Amino acid sequence: MGISLLIHLQVQTFLNIPQWSDLLLLSYLLNFILALAIFFSLYALRIRLKNQIGFLYMGGSMLKFLIFFLVFYPGYQVDGIITKSEFAAFFVPYLLCLILETVYTAKMLNTLK
């Protein structure tokens, strides 16, 4: 996540977008913390709720969307437009965490068989 944040900041600089704009640091932090919490929750429940892990994973994704609409969306909608940089500020860390969650959850599920 740290490497992705550094690359994101460099792209912002290249595109003349102010660094740390669009709640960038908050987006990376919240996505990372939520991804860790979701994964560790799934890991802790992997034996007891083995057959429900997929539903719990989807619930975690819904939680992340809820956080987006509560924390980020109001600030992004102040001017009535969600810019490309605002979209990227949320979506890049969200997508990266989603990929990591999916890969590690799949590996965890494969070891449960």
DSSP file (Angstrom, degrees, kcal/mol; ACC not computed):
  #  RESIDUE AA STRUCTURE BP1 BP2  ACC     N-H-->O    O-->H-N    N-H-->O    O-->H-N    TCO  KAPPA ALPHA  PHI   PSI    X-CA   Y-CA   Z-CA
    1    1 A M     >        0   0    0      0, 0.0     4,-2.4     0, 0.0     5,-0.2   0.000 360.0 360.0 360.0 -37.8    0.0    0.0    0.0
    2    2 A G  H  >  +     0   0    0      2,-0.2     4,-2.3     1,-0.2     5,-0.2   0.909 360.0  48.2 -62.7 -41.8    2.9    2.3    0.8
    3    3 A I  H  > S+     0   0    0      1,-0.2     4,-2.4     2,-0.2    -1,-0.2   0.910 111.3  50.9 -64.6 -42.0    4.4    1.8   -2.7
    4    4 A S  H  > S+     0   0    0      1,-0.2     4,-2.7     2,-0.2    -2,-0.2   0.898 109.1  51.2 -62.2 -40.6    1.0    2.4   -4.3
    5    5 A L  H  X S+     0   0    0     -4,-2.4     4,-2.5     2,-0.2    -2,-0.2   0.921 109.9  49.4 -63.4 -43.8    0.6    5.6   -2.3
    6    6 A L  H  X S+     0   0    0     -4,-2.3     4,-2.0     2,-0.2    -2,-0.2   0.911 112.7  46.9 -62.3 -42.0    4.1    6.9   -3.4
    7    7 A I  H  X S+     0   0    0     -4,-2.4     4,-2.5     2,-0.2    -2,-0.2   0.918 110.9  52.7 -64.1 -42.9    3.3    6.1   -7.0
    8    8 A H  H  X S+     0   0    0     -4,-2.7     4,-2.3     1,-0.2    -2,-0.2   0.913 109.2  49.3 -58.9 -44.1   -0.1    7.8   -6.7
    9    9 A L  H  X S+     0   0    0     -4,-2.5     4,-2.2     1,-0.2    -1,-0.2   0.883 110.3  50.9 -63.7 -38.6    1.6   10.9   -5.3
   10   10 A Q  H  X S+     0   0    0     -4,-2.0     4,-2.6     2,-0.2    -2,-0.2   0.896 109.4  50.1 -66.4 -39.9    4.1   10.9   -8.2
   11   11 A V  H  X S+     0   0    0     -4,-2.5     4,-2.2     2,-0.2    -2,-0.2   0.909 109.7  51.7 -64.6 -40.9    1.2   10.7  -10.7
   12   12 A Q  H  <>S+     0   0    0     -4,-2.3     5,-3.2     2,-0.2    -2,-0.2   0.922 110.5  48.2 -60.8 -43.3   -0.5   13.6   -9.0
   13   13 A T  H ><5S+     0   0    0     -4,-2.2     3,-1.4     1,-0.2    -2,-0.2   0.929 110.9  50.5 -61.8 -45.5    2.7   15.6   -9.2
   14   14 A F  H 3<5S+     0   0    0     -4,-2.6    -1,-0.2     1,-0.3    -2,-0.2   0.863 113.4  45.6 -59.9 -37.6    3.1   14.7  -12.9
   15   15 A L  T 3<5S-     0   0    0     -4,-2.2    -1,-0.3    -5,-0.2    -2,-0.2   0.301 115.7-114.6 -90.6   9.5   -0.5   15.7  -13.6
   16   16 A N  T < 5 +     0   0    0     -3,-1.4    -3,-0.2     1,-0.2    -2,-0.1   0.836  67.3 144.7  59.2  36.3   -0.2   19.0  -11.6
   17   17 A I      < -     0   0    0     -5,-3.2    -1,-0.2    -6,-0.2    -2,-0.1  -0.895  60.1-103.1-100.6 131.9   -2.7   17.8   -9.0
   18   18 A P    >   -     0   0    0      0, 0.0     3,-1.4     0, 0.0    -5,-0.1  -0.289  40.0-112.8 -57.2 132.7   -1.9   19.0   -5.5
   19   19 A Q  T 3  S+     0   0    0      1,-0.2     3,-0.1    -7,-0.0   -10,-0.1  -0.346  98.8  20.5 -64.9 149.1   -0.4   16.2   -3.4
   20   20 A W  T 3  S+     0   0    0      1,-0.2     3,-0.4    -3,-0.1    -1,-0.2   0.604  94.4 136.4  66.9  15.1   -2.6   15.0   -0.6
   21   21 A S    X   +     0   0    0     -3,-1.4     3,-1.1     1,-0.2    -1,-0.2  -0.356  51.0  36.0 -81.5 170.8   -5.7   16.4   -2.2
   22   22 A D  T 3  S-     0   0    0      1,-0.3    -1,-0.2    -3,-0.1     5,-0.1   0.782 128.4 -70.0  60.4  32.7   -9.0   14.6   -2.4
   23   23 A L  T 3> S+     0   0    0     -3,-0.4     4,-2.4     3,-0.1    -1,-0.3   0.846  83.9 158.7  57.9  36.6   -8.7   12.9    1.1
   24   24 A L  H <>  +     0   0    0     -3,-1.1     4,-2.3     1,-0.2     5,-0.2   0.926  67.2  44.2 -60.5 -51.2   -5.9   10.7   -0.4
   25   25 A L  H  > S+     0   0    0      1,-0.2     4,-2.7     2,-0.2    -1,-0.2   0.916 114.2  50.5 -63.6 -42.4   -4.2    9.8    2.8
   26   26 A L  H  > S+     0   0    0      1,-0.2     4,-3.0     2,-0.2     5,-0.3   0.896 109.5  52.3 -60.9 -39.9   -7.5    9.1    4.6
   27   27 A S  H  X S+     0   0    0     -4,-2.4     4,-2.3     2,-0.2     5,-0.2   0.928 111.8  44.5 -63.2 -46.1   -8.6    6.9    1.7
   28   28 A Y  H  X S+     0   0    0     -4,-2.3     4,-2.3     2,-0.2     5,-0.2   0.925 116.4  47.0 -64.4 -44.1   -5.4    4.8    1.8
   29   29 A L  H  X S+     0   0    0     -4,-2.7     4,-2.9    -5,-0.2     5,-0.2   0.949 114.5  44.7 -64.4 -49.0   -5.5    4.5    5.6
   30   30 A L  H  X S+     0   0    0     -4,-3.0     4,-2.8     1,-0.2     5,-0.3   0.920 114.7  48.3 -64.1 -43.3   -9.2    3.6    5.8
   31   31 A N  H  X S+     0   0    0     -4,-2.3     4,-2.4    -5,-0.3    -1,-0.2   0.917 114.6  46.3 -62.9 -41.9   -9.0    1.1    3.0
   32   32 A F  H  X S+     0   0    0     -4,-2.3     4,-2.4    -5,-0.2    -2,-0.2   0.931 114.8  45.9 -66.2 -45.9   -5.9   -0.6    4.4
   33   33 A I  H  X S+     0   0    0     -4,-2.9     4,-2.6    -5,-0.2    -2,-0.2   0.919 115.1  47.0 -64.1 -44.2   -7.3   -0.7    8.0
   34   34 A L  H  X S+     0   0    0     -4,-2.8     4,-2.8    -5,-0.2     5,-0.2   0.896 111.1  51.7 -65.3 -39.8  -10.7   -2.1    6.7
   35   35 A A  H  X S+     0   0    0     -4,-2.4     4,-2.6    -5,-0.3    -2,-0.2   0.925 112.3  46.1 -63.1 -43.6   -9.0   -4.7    4.5
   36   36 A L  H  X S+     0   0    0     -4,-2.4     4,-2.9     2,-0.2     5,-0.3   0.928 113.6  48.9 -62.6 -45.0   -6.9   -5.9    7.5
   37   37 A A  H  X S+     0   0    0     -4,-2.6     4,-2.0     2,-0.2    -2,-0.2   0.911 113.4  46.6 -62.4 -42.9   -9.9   -6.0    9.7
   38   38 A I  H  X S+     0   0    0     -4,-2.8     4,-2.6     2,-0.2    -2,-0.2   0.940 114.7  46.4 -65.2 -47.0  -12.0   -7.9    7.2
   39   39 A F  H  X S+     0   0    0     -4,-2.6     4,-2.7    -5,-0.2    -2,-0.2   0.940 114.2  46.3 -63.5 -46.6   -9.2  -10.4    6.5
   40   40 A F  H  X S+     0   0    0     -4,-2.9     4,-2.4     2,-0.2    -1,-0.2   0.846 112.0  52.4 -66.6 -31.9   -8.4  -11.0   10.1
   41   41 A S  H  X S+     0   0    0     -4,-2.0     4,-1.7    -5,-0.3    -1,-0.2   0.933 111.5  46.1 -65.7 -45.0  -12.1  -11.4   10.9
   42   42 A L  H  X S+     0   0    0     -4,-2.6     4,-0.5     1,-0.2    -2,-0.2   0.906 112.8  50.8 -62.7 -40.7  -12.4  -13.9    8.2
   43   43 A Y  H >< S+     0   0    0     -4,-2.7     3,-0.8     1,-0.2     4,-0.3   0.910 109.9  49.3 -63.5 -42.2   -9.3  -15.7    9.4
   44   44 A A  H 3< S+     0   0    0     -4,-2.4     4,-0.3     1,-0.2     3,-0.3   0.820 118.3  39.8 -67.0 -30.0  -10.6  -15.8   12.9
   45   45 A L  H 3X S+     0   0    0     -4,-1.7     4,-2.8     1,-0.2    -1,-0.2   0.358  84.2 106.1 -99.0   4.9  -13.9  -17.2   11.8
   46   46 A R  T << S+     0   0    0     -3,-0.8    -1,-0.2    -4,-0.5     7,-0.1   0.801  86.8  34.9 -60.6 -33.4  -12.5  -19.6    9.1
   47   47 A I  T >4 S+     0   0    0     -4,-0.3     3,-0.9    -3,-0.3    -1,-0.2   0.920 121.4  43.4 -85.5 -49.1  -13.1  -22.8   11.1
   48   48 A R  T 34 S+     0   0    0     -4,-0.3    -2,-0.2     1,-0.3     3,-0.2   0.872 129.0  27.0 -68.0 -38.3  -16.3  -22.0   12.9
   49   49 A L  T >X S+     0   0    0     -4,-2.8     3,-1.8     1,-0.2     4,-0.6  -0.240  75.8 145.0-118.6  43.5  -18.1  -20.4   10.0
   50   50 A K  G X4 S+     0   0    0     -3,-0.9     3,-0.7     1,-0.3     4,-0.2   0.824  72.8  48.3 -51.6 -40.5  -16.3  -22.2    7.1
   51   51 A N  G 34 S+     0   0    0      1,-0.2    -1,-0.3    -3,-0.2     4,-0.2   0.578 112.2  49.2 -81.6  -9.6  -19.4  -22.3    4.9
   52   52 A Q  G <> S+     0   0    0     -3,-1.8     4,-2.4     1,-0.1     3,-0.3   0.344  75.2 104.2-109.4   5.1  -20.3  -18.7    5.4
   53   53 A I  H <X S+     0   0    0     -3,-0.7     4,-2.7    -4,-0.6     5,-0.2   0.883  80.2  53.6 -57.3 -40.9  -16.9  -17.1    4.6
   54   54 A G  H  > S+     0   0    0     -4,-0.2     4,-2.2     1,-0.2    -1,-0.2   0.905 110.3  46.4 -61.2 -42.2  -18.0  -16.0    1.2
   55   55 A F  H  > S+     0   0    0     -3,-0.3     4,-2.2     2,-0.2    -1,-0.2   0.888 112.5  50.1 -68.2 -38.5  -21.0  -14.2    2.6
   56   56 A L  H  X S+     0   0    0     -4,-2.4     4,-2.1     2,-0.2    -2,-0.2   0.895 109.1  52.5 -65.0 -39.5  -18.9  -12.6    5.3
   57   57 A Y  H  X S+     0   0    0     -4,-2.7     4,-1.8    -5,-0.2    -2,-0.2   0.927 110.3  47.5 -60.4 -46.0  -16.4  -11.5    2.7
   58   58 A M  H  X S+     0   0    0     -4,-2.2     4,-2.2     1,-0.2    -2,-0.2   0.875 108.9  54.8 -64.7 -36.9  -19.2   -9.8    0.7
   59   59 A G  H  X S+     0   0    0     -4,-2.2     4,-2.1     1,-0.2    -1,-0.2   0.879 105.6  53.0 -62.1 -37.9  -20.4   -8.2    3.9
   60   60 A G  H  X S+     0   0    0     -4,-2.1     4,-1.9     2,-0.2    -1,-0.2   0.886 107.7  50.8 -63.8 -39.0  -17.0   -6.7    4.4
   61   61 A S  H  X S+     0   0    0     -4,-1.8     4,-1.8     2,-0.2    -2,-0.2   0.891 109.1  51.0 -65.6 -39.1  -17.1   -5.3    0.9
   62   62 A M  H  X S+     0   0    0     -4,-2.2     4,-2.3     1,-0.2    -2,-0.2   0.885 106.9  54.7 -64.5 -37.5  -20.5   -3.7    1.6
   63   63 A L  H  X S+     0   0    0     -4,-2.1     4,-2.4     1,-0.2    -2,-0.2   0.902 105.9  52.1 -61.2 -41.2  -19.0   -2.2    4.8
   64   64 A K  H  X S+     0   0    0     -4,-1.9     4,-2.0     1,-0.2    -1,-0.2   0.888 109.6  48.8 -64.4 -38.7  -16.3   -0.6    2.7
   65   65 A F  H  X S+     0   0    0     -4,-1.8     4,-2.4     2,-0.2    -1,-0.2   0.896 109.3  52.9 -66.6 -39.2  -18.9    0.9    0.4
   66   66 A L  H  X S+     0   0    0     -4,-2.3     4,-1.9     1,-0.2    -2,-0.2   0.922 108.0  50.7 -60.8 -44.0  -20.9    2.2    3.4
   67   67 A I  H  X>S+     0   0    0     -4,-2.4     4,-3.1     1,-0.2     5,-0.6   0.905 108.5  53.4 -59.6 -41.9  -17.7    3.9    4.7
   68   68 A F  I  X>S+     0   0    0     -4,-2.0     5,-2.7     1,-0.2     4,-1.3   0.943 110.8  45.2 -57.6 -48.8  -17.2    5.5    1.3
   69   69 A F  I  <5S+     0   0    0     -4,-2.4    -1,-0.2     1,-0.2    -2,-0.2   0.784 119.5  41.8 -70.4 -25.9  -20.7    6.9    1.3
   70   70 A L  I  <5S+     0   0    0     -4,-1.9    -2,-0.2    -5,-0.2    -1,-0.2   0.856 129.3  22.4 -85.4 -37.6  -20.5    8.1    4.8
   71   71 A V  I  <5S+     0   0    0     -4,-3.1     4,-0.4    -5,-0.2    -3,-0.2   0.888 132.5  22.9 -99.5 -47.7  -16.9    9.5    4.8
   72   72 A F  I  X<S+     0   0    0     -4,-1.3     4,-2.2    -5,-0.6     3,-0.3   0.885 107.8  64.7 -95.1 -42.8  -15.8   10.4    1.3
   73   73 A Y  H  ><S+     0   0    0     -5,-2.7     4,-2.1     1,-0.2    -4,-0.1   0.880  99.6  52.8 -56.6 -46.0  -18.9   10.9   -0.9
   74   74 A P  H  4 S+     0   0    0      0, 0.0     4,-0.3     0, 0.0    -1,-0.2   0.915 112.9  45.1 -58.6 -41.2  -20.2   14.0    1.0
   75   75 A G  H >4 S+     0   0    0     -4,-0.4     3,-0.7    -3,-0.3     4,-0.3   0.865 114.0  48.9 -68.8 -35.6  -16.8   15.8    0.6
   76   76 A Y  H 3< S+     0   0    0     -4,-2.2     3,-0.4     1,-0.2     5,-0.3   0.784 110.9  51.0 -73.4 -26.7  -16.5   14.8   -3.1
   77   77 A Q  T >< S+     0   0    0     -4,-2.1     3,-1.3    -5,-0.2    -1,-0.2   0.386  77.2 101.9 -92.4   3.1  -20.0   16.0   -3.9
   78   78 A V  T <  S+     0   0    0     -3,-0.7    -1,-0.2    -4,-0.3    -2,-0.1   0.899  92.0  36.0 -55.0 -43.7  -19.7   19.4   -2.3
   79   79 A D  T 3  S-     0   0    0     -3,-0.4    -1,-0.3     2,-0.3    -2,-0.1   0.412 117.0-112.1 -91.3   2.5  -19.2   21.0   -5.8
   80   80 A G  S <  S+     0   0    0     -3,-1.3     2,-0.4     1,-0.2    -3,-0.1   0.435  89.8  87.8  85.0  -1.1  -21.7   18.6   -7.4
   81   81 A I        -     0   0    0     -5,-0.3     2,-0.8     2,-0.0    -2,-0.3  -0.994  64.6-147.2-133.6 135.3  -19.0   16.9   -9.4
   82   82 A I        -     0   0    0     -2,-0.4    -5,-0.1    -5,-0.1    -6,-0.1  -0.906  29.9-149.1 -98.6 111.6  -16.8   13.9   -8.6
   83   83 A T     >  -     0   0    0     -2,-0.8     4,-2.5    -7,-0.2     5,-0.2  -0.219  24.3-107.8 -76.1 168.0  -13.5   14.6  -10.5
   84   84 A K  H  > S+     0   0    0      1,-0.2     4,-2.7     2,-0.2     5,-0.2   0.872 121.4  52.0 -62.7 -37.3  -11.2   12.0  -11.9
   85   85 A S  H  > S+     0   0    0      2,-0.2     4,-2.2     1,-0.2    -1,-0.2   0.875 109.9  48.5 -70.1 -35.4   -8.7   12.7   -9.2
   86   86 A E  H  > S+     0   0    0      2,-0.2     4,-1.4     1,-0.2     5,-0.2   0.925 112.7  48.7 -66.3 -43.9  -11.3   12.3   -6.5
   87   87 A F  H  X S+     0   0    0     -4,-2.5     4,-3.4     1,-0.2     3,-0.4   0.935 113.7  46.2 -59.5 -47.0  -12.4    9.0   -8.1
   88   88 A A  H  X S+     0   0    0     -4,-2.7     4,-2.0     1,-0.2    -1,-0.2   0.866 104.6  62.0 -65.1 -36.4   -8.8    7.8   -8.3
   89   89 A A  H  < S+     0   0    0     -4,-2.2    -1,-0.2     1,-0.2    -2,-0.2   0.848 118.9  26.9 -60.7 -33.9   -8.1    8.9   -4.7
   90   90 A F  H  X S+     0   0    0     -4,-1.4     4,-1.8    -3,-0.4    -2,-0.2   0.879 122.5  49.5 -91.3 -44.5  -10.8    6.5   -3.5
   91   91 A F  H  X S+     0   0    0     -4,-3.4     4,-3.2    -5,-0.2     5,-0.3   0.851 102.7  58.0 -72.0 -36.4  -10.8    3.8   -6.2
   92   92 A V  H  X S+     0   0    0     -4,-2.0     4,-2.4    -5,-0.3     5,-0.2   0.964 113.9  37.1 -60.8 -53.7   -7.1    3.0   -6.5
   93   93 A P  H  > S+     0   0    0      0, 0.0     4,-2.5     0, 0.0     5,-0.2   0.877 117.3  54.0 -66.9 -32.8   -6.6    2.0   -2.8
   94   94 A Y  H  X S+     0   0    0     -4,-1.8     4,-2.5     2,-0.2    -2,-0.2   0.950 111.9  43.8 -62.3 -48.3  -10.0    0.4   -2.8
   95   95 A L  H  X S+     0   0    0     -4,-3.2     4,-2.5     2,-0.2     5,-0.2   0.909 113.3  51.0 -65.0 -42.7   -9.2   -1.8   -5.8
   96   96 A L  H  X S+     0   0    0     -4,-2.4     4,-2.3    -5,-0.3    -1,-0.2   0.935 113.6  44.6 -60.8 -46.4   -5.7   -2.6   -4.5
   97   97 A C  H  X S+     0   0    0     -4,-2.5     4,-3.1     2,-0.2    -1,-0.2   0.882 111.3  54.2 -65.6 -37.6   -7.1   -3.7   -1.1
   98   98 A L  H  X S+     0   0    0     -4,-2.5     4,-2.5    -5,-0.2    -2,-0.2   0.914 109.4  47.6 -62.5 -42.6   -9.9   -5.6   -2.8
   99   99 A I  H  X S+     0   0    0     -4,-2.5     4,-2.6     2,-0.2     5,-0.2   0.940 114.1  46.6 -63.5 -46.9   -7.4   -7.6   -4.9
  100  100 A L  H  X S+     0   0    0     -4,-2.3     4,-2.5     1,-0.2     5,-0.3   0.921 113.3  49.0 -61.9 -44.3   -5.2   -8.3   -1.9
  101  101 A E  H  X S+     0   0    0     -4,-3.1     4,-2.5     1,-0.2     5,-0.2   0.927 112.7  48.3 -59.2 -45.4   -8.3   -9.4    0.2
  102  102 A T  H  X S+     0   0    0     -4,-2.5     4,-2.4    -5,-0.2    -2,-0.2   0.925 112.6  47.2 -63.3 -46.5   -9.5  -11.6   -2.6
  103  103 A V  H  X S+     0   0    0     -4,-2.6     4,-2.2     1,-0.2    -2,-0.2   0.948 117.3  41.5 -62.0 -49.9   -6.1  -13.3   -3.2
  104  104 A Y  H  X S+     0   0    0     -4,-2.5     4,-2.1     1,-0.2    -1,-0.2   0.836 114.3  51.4 -72.4 -31.2   -5.5  -14.0    0.5
  105  105 A T  H  X S+     0   0    0     -4,-2.5     4,-2.7    -5,-0.3    -1,-0.2   0.907 110.3  49.9 -68.6 -40.5   -9.1  -15.0    1.2
  106  106 A A  H  X S+     0   0    0     -4,-2.4     4,-2.2    -5,-0.2    -2,-0.2   0.915 111.1  49.0 -62.6 -42.5   -8.9  -17.5   -1.7
  107  107 A K  H  X S+     0   0    0     -4,-2.2     4,-1.2     2,-0.2    -1,-0.2   0.911 111.6  49.8 -62.5 -41.6   -5.7  -18.9   -0.4
  108  108 A M  H  X S+     0   0    0     -4,-2.1     4,-0.6     1,-0.2     3,-0.4   0.924 111.2  48.5 -62.8 -44.5   -7.2  -19.2    3.1
  109  109 A L  H >< S+     0   0    0     -4,-2.7     3,-1.0     1,-0.2     4,-0.5   0.869 106.2  57.6 -65.1 -36.1  -10.2  -21.0    1.7
  110  110 A N  H >< S+     0   0    0     -4,-2.2     3,-0.5     1,-0.3    -1,-0.2   0.801 103.9  52.6 -65.5 -27.7   -8.1  -23.4   -0.3
  111  111 A T  H 3< S+     0   0    0     -4,-1.2    -1,-0.3    -3,-0.4    -2,-0.2   0.626  99.5  65.5 -81.7 -12.0   -6.3  -24.5    2.9
  112  112 A L  T <<        0   0    0     -3,-1.0    -1,-0.2    -4,-0.6    -2,-0.2   0.617 360.0 360.0 -84.4 -12.6   -9.6  -25.3    4.6
  113  113 A K    <         0   0    0     -3,-0.5    -1,-0.2    -4,-0.5    -2,-0.1   0.495 360.0 360.0 -67.2 360.0  -10.7  -28.1    2.3
